[in-house]
Amino acid sequence: MPRYYCPSCGRETEHVSVRRAAEVAQVTRRTMYNWIRSQWVHGVEHASGRRFICVESILKRIGEPQWDADERSSLAEK
């Protein structure tokens, strides 16, 4: 799972693609983009235009901030 500096968290955190974030949160990609626009989740945007969502913000949004390392690593699968 890529790690980037997250300005919202103020530290380096793990990030996933919008597609993977939507799968984890069990919402559509469109909903995930709406969450980004509403600042319910946050992340970084590469120069290419691709966005990567901060895993910490996803876990807070879906109400599971206490995941252990094994469960967290499953976010990167697929």
QUIVENWO-V712066 format. One line per field, one symbol per residue. burial: I if it has 9 or more other C-alpha atoms within 8 Angstrom, else O. A space follows every 50 residues. Layout:
burial=???
//
This chain:
burial=OOOIOIOOOOOIIIIIIIOIIIIOOOIOIOIIIOIIOOOIIIIIIOOOOO IIIIIIIIIIIOOOOOOOOOOIIOIIOO
//
